[in-house]
Amino acid sequence: MSIKINFIPINIAIVTISDTRVLDNDKSGDVLEERVLKSKHRIICRNIVKDNFDEIYNLFSNLINNEKIDVVISTGGTGLTGKDITPEVMQTLFEKTIDGFGEMFRWLSYSKIGTSSLQSRAIAGVSNGTYIFCLPGSPSACRDGWDQILIHQLDIRHKPCNFVEIMPRLREHRLSRTKN
């Protein structure tokens, strides 16, 4: 006998990291917004932040401290140029990294762009009980990241396991510290 599991919508913040994007020309943010809504999740906010360490850090700090947000998905700043600092900022925020996300993203990208996938520094982690997924800044990368990874892992019905089912336990280490 199989047990039917109902879909659980989660609360998502979308962030575009770029010096050149505004809402009117943010195609990657549009791709993520459209896919998140089509999947029946909720968008809590959508932000654009400049490629500036302090601005990125402050925005993400606010987002991960917002109890209404379960997941932050960003696009941009994951390349190799001097202004691409998203992974460096995230390393200061993450309590745990989700190494397999970047590995899987590059593996999937390889079928489309070959060895150029090496230039992607897609990264993911957990901070303050909030998942953070950082995708490259192209609409194609956002489609691939959502359609091939995130849509499945952010759906409680995906088996054998998914990110949603362990969300209630992401803050366990903090709770155990306060009890001692």
C-alpha positions as a LaTeX table, in Angstrom:
\begin{tabular}{lrrr}
\hline
Residue & $x$ (\AA) & $y$ (\AA) & $z$ (\AA) \\
\hline
Met1 & 0.00 & 0.00 & 0.00 \\
Ser2 & 1.48 & 3.34 & $-1.01$ \\
Ile3 & 0.81 & 6.47 & 0.98 \\
Lys4 & $-0.12$ & 9.55 & $-1.02$ \\
Ile5 & 1.98 & 12.55 & $-0.05$ \\
Asn6 & 0.49 & 15.97 & $-0.69$ \\
Phe7 & 2.52 & 18.75 & $-2.26$ \\
Ile8 & 3.88 & 21.30 & 0.25 \\
Pro9 & 4.49 & 24.79 & $-1.17$ \\
Ile10 & 7.62 & 26.44 & 0.15 \\
Asn11 & 8.56 & 30.11 & 0.46 \\
Ile12 & 11.29 & 31.25 & $-1.89$ \\
Ala13 & 13.30 & 34.44 & $-2.30$ \\
Ile14 & 14.87 & 35.13 & $-5.70$ \\
Val15 & 18.02 & 37.26 & $-5.92$ \\
Thr16 & 19.83 & 38.48 & $-9.02$ \\
Ile17 & 23.43 & 39.49 & $-8.41$ \\
Ser18 & 24.52 & 41.92 & $-11.11$ \\
Asp19 & 25.76 & 45.46 & $-11.71$ \\
Thr20 & 23.79 & 45.69 & $-14.95$ \\
Arg21 & 20.37 & 44.21 & $-14.24$ \\
Val22 & 17.12 & 45.88 & $-13.22$ \\
Leu23 & 13.70 & 44.22 & $-13.07$ \\
Asp24 & 12.95 & 45.27 & $-16.68$ \\
Asn25 & 15.92 & 43.34 & $-18.13$ \\
Asp26 & 16.42 & 40.58 & $-15.56$ \\
Lys27 & 15.72 & 37.60 & $-17.81$ \\
Ser28 & 17.33 & 35.08 & $-15.46$ \\
Gly29 & 15.25 & 36.30 & $-12.53$ \\
Asp30 & 12.17 & 36.13 & $-14.78$ \\
Val31 & 12.96 & 32.49 & $-15.64$ \\
Leu32 & 13.24 & 31.57 & $-11.96$ \\
Glu33 & 10.10 & 33.50 & $-11.00$ \\
Glu34 & 8.03 & 31.86 & $-13.75$ \\
Arg35 & 9.22 & 28.36 & $-12.83$ \\
Val36 & 8.78 & 28.82 & $-9.09$ \\
Leu37 & 5.20 & 30.05 & $-9.55$ \\
Lys38 & 4.38 & 27.35 & $-12.11$ \\
Ser39 & 5.55 & 24.78 & $-9.56$ \\
Lys40 & 3.05 & 26.24 & $-7.05$ \\
His41 & 5.65 & 27.52 & $-4.60$ \\
Arg42 & 5.43 & 31.04 & $-3.16$ \\
Ile43 & 7.78 & 33.93 & $-3.93$ \\
Ile44 & 8.30 & 35.98 & $-0.79$ \\
Cys45 & 10.53 & 38.57 & $-2.43$ \\
Arg46 & 12.63 & 39.23 & $-5.49$ \\
Asn47 & 15.74 & 41.39 & $-5.20$ \\
Ile48 & 18.55 & 42.65 & $-7.38$ \\
Val49 & 21.85 & 43.40 & $-5.69$ \\
Lys50 & 25.11 & 44.80 & $-7.08$ \\
Asp51 & 28.32 & 42.74 & $-7.26$ \\
Asn52 & 29.51 & 44.12 & $-3.93$ \\
Phe53 & 30.58 & 41.87 & $-1.07$ \\
Asp54 & 28.92 & 43.88 & 1.72 \\
Glu55 & 25.68 & 44.44 & $-0.19$ \\
Ile56 & 25.36 & 40.75 & $-1.06$ \\
Tyr57 & 26.27 & 39.69 & 2.48 \\
Asn58 & 23.79 & 42.08 & 4.08 \\
Leu59 & 20.93 & 41.10 & 1.77 \\
Phe60 & 21.49 & 37.37 & 2.27 \\
Ser61 & 21.87 & 37.84 & 6.03 \\
Asn62 & 18.47 & 39.53 & 6.09 \\
Leu63 & 16.91 & 36.82 & 3.93 \\
Ile64 & 18.20 & 33.89 & 6.00 \\
Asn65 & 17.00 & 35.62 & 9.16 \\
Asn66 & 13.50 & 36.05 & 7.75 \\
Glu67 & 11.45 & 33.20 & 9.22 \\
Lys68 & 9.05 & 33.35 & 6.25 \\
Ile69 & 11.78 & 32.29 & 3.78 \\
Asp70 & 12.67 & 28.62 & 3.34 \\
Val71 & 14.90 & 28.90 & 0.26 \\
Val72 & 16.95 & 31.59 & $-1.46$ \\
Ile73 & 17.79 & 31.07 & $-5.12$ \\
Ser74 & 20.26 & 33.46 & $-6.68$ \\
Thr75 & 21.47 & 33.97 & $-10.21$ \\
Gly76 & 24.73 & 35.65 & $-11.16$ \\
Gly77 & 28.20 & 36.22 & $-9.82$ \\
Thr78 & 29.36 & 32.61 & $-10.04$ \\
Gly79 & 31.87 & 32.97 & $-12.88$ \\
Leu80 & 35.59 & 33.62 & $-12.82$ \\
Thr81 & 35.86 & 37.35 & $-13.46$ \\
Gly82 & 36.97 & 39.79 & $-10.80$ \\
Lys83 & 33.42 & 40.90 & $-10.00$ \\
Asp84 & 32.11 & 37.32 & $-9.66$ \\
Ile85 & 32.16 & 36.98 & $-5.87$ \\
Thr86 & 28.96 & 35.10 & $-5.04$ \\
Pro87 & 30.75 & 31.91 & $-3.88$ \\
Glu88 & 33.17 & 33.91 & $-1.73$ \\
Val89 & 30.30 & 35.68 & 0.02 \\
Met90 & 28.36 & 32.44 & 0.49 \\
Gln91 & 31.34 & 30.70 & 2.07 \\
Thr92 & 31.14 & 33.26 & 4.89 \\
Leu93 & 27.42 & 32.58 & 5.37 \\
Phe94 & 27.09 & 28.80 & 4.96 \\
Glu95 & 26.93 & 26.59 & 8.02 \\
Lys96 & 26.96 & 23.57 & 5.71 \\
Thr97 & 27.69 & 23.26 & 2.02 \\
Ile98 & 25.69 & 21.10 & $-0.36$ \\
Asp99 & 28.65 & 20.05 & $-2.50$ \\
Gly100 & 26.58 & 17.76 & $-4.70$ \\
Phe101 & 24.54 & 20.70 & $-6.04$ \\
Gly102 & 27.48 & 22.35 & $-7.80$ \\
Glu103 & 28.85 & 18.99 & $-8.91$ \\
Met104 & 25.50 & 17.93 & $-10.38$ \\
Phe105 & 24.93 & 21.33 & $-12.01$ \\
Arg106 & 28.31 & 21.15 & $-13.79$ \\
Trp107 & 27.69 & 17.52 & $-14.78$ \\
Leu108 & 24.33 & 18.46 & $-16.33$ \\
Ser109 & 25.85 & 21.55 & $-17.99$ \\
Tyr110 & 28.58 & 19.47 & $-19.58$ \\
Ser111 & 26.05 & 17.85 & $-21.94$ \\
Lys112 & 25.14 & 21.32 & $-23.26$ \\
Ile113 & 28.33 & 23.37 & $-23.13$ \\
Gly114 & 31.08 & 20.78 & $-22.79$ \\
Thr115 & 34.21 & 21.68 & $-20.93$ \\
Ser116 & 33.03 & 25.28 & $-20.57$ \\
Ser117 & 31.00 & 23.95 & $-17.63$ \\
Leu118 & 34.28 & 24.07 & $-15.67$ \\
Gln119 & 33.89 & 27.85 & $-15.50$ \\
Ser120 & 30.72 & 27.58 & $-13.43$ \\
Arg121 & 31.02 & 27.96 & $-9.69$ \\
Ala122 & 27.40 & 27.11 & $-8.92$ \\
Ile123 & 27.19 & 26.52 & $-5.19$ \\
Ala124 & 24.66 & 25.68 & $-2.49$ \\
Gly125 & 24.47 & 25.47 & 1.25 \\
Val126 & 22.42 & 25.90 & 4.38 \\
Ser127 & 22.47 & 28.83 & 6.78 \\
Asn128 & 20.14 & 29.45 & 9.73 \\
Gly129 & 17.86 & 26.67 & 8.51 \\
Thr130 & 17.53 & 28.23 & 5.05 \\
Tyr131 & 18.66 & 26.61 & 1.81 \\
Ile132 & 20.70 & 28.81 & $-0.52$ \\
Phe133 & 21.22 & 27.84 & $-4.17$ \\
Cys134 & 23.46 & 30.03 & $-6.35$ \\
Leu135 & 23.14 & 29.58 & $-10.10$ \\
Pro136 & 25.04 & 31.22 & $-12.95$ \\
Gly137 & 23.59 & 34.38 & $-14.44$ \\
Ser138 & 22.31 & 33.06 & $-17.77$ \\
Pro139 & 18.63 & 32.24 & $-18.38$ \\
Ser140 & 19.70 & 28.84 & $-19.74$ \\
Ala141 & 21.59 & 28.03 & $-16.53$ \\
Cys142 & 18.55 & 29.04 & $-14.47$ \\
Arg143 & 16.29 & 26.82 & $-16.58$ \\
Asp144 & 18.70 & 23.89 & $-16.21$ \\
Gly145 & 19.19 & 24.41 & $-12.48$ \\
Trp146 & 15.46 & 24.58 & $-11.82$ \\
Asp147 & 14.20 & 22.02 & $-14.36$ \\
Gln148 & 16.81 & 19.37 & $-13.71$ \\
Ile149 & 17.60 & 19.75 & $-10.00$ \\
Leu150 & 15.57 & 22.16 & $-7.90$ \\
Ile151 & 12.05 & 21.32 & $-9.10$ \\
His152 & 12.63 & 17.76 & $-7.87$ \\
Gln153 & 14.53 & 18.45 & $-4.65$ \\
Leu154 & 12.07 & 21.16 & $-3.58$ \\
Asp155 & 9.10 & 18.81 & $-3.95$ \\
Ile156 & 8.23 & 16.66 & $-0.92$ \\
Arg157 & 6.78 & 14.01 & $-3.27$ \\
His158 & 10.17 & 13.36 & $-4.92$ \\
Lys159 & 11.57 & 10.02 & $-3.79$ \\
Pro160 & 13.71 & 8.48 & $-2.46$ \\
Cys161 & 14.52 & 11.77 & $-0.70$ \\
Asn162 & 14.33 & 15.52 & $-1.11$ \\
Phe163 & 15.31 & 18.77 & 0.60 \\
Val164 & 11.78 & 19.59 & 1.81 \\
Glu165 & 11.40 & 16.55 & 4.04 \\
Ile166 & 14.47 & 17.49 & 6.09 \\
Met167 & 13.64 & 21.21 & 6.40 \\
Pro168 & 12.22 & 20.85 & 9.93 \\
Arg169 & 15.57 & 19.41 & 11.06 \\
Leu170 & 17.92 & 22.01 & 9.57 \\
Arg171 & 18.13 & 23.97 & 12.82 \\
Glu172 & 18.64 & 20.98 & 15.14 \\
His173 & 22.24 & 21.86 & 15.97 \\
Arg174 & 21.14 & 25.30 & 17.18 \\
Leu175 & 18.36 & 23.85 & 19.32 \\
Ser176 & 20.68 & 21.32 & 20.96 \\
Arg177 & 23.10 & 24.13 & 21.90 \\
Thr178 & 20.38 & 26.13 & 23.64 \\
Lys179 & 19.26 & 23.13 & 25.74 \\
Asn180 & 22.74 & 22.55 & 27.25 \\
\hline
\end{tabular}
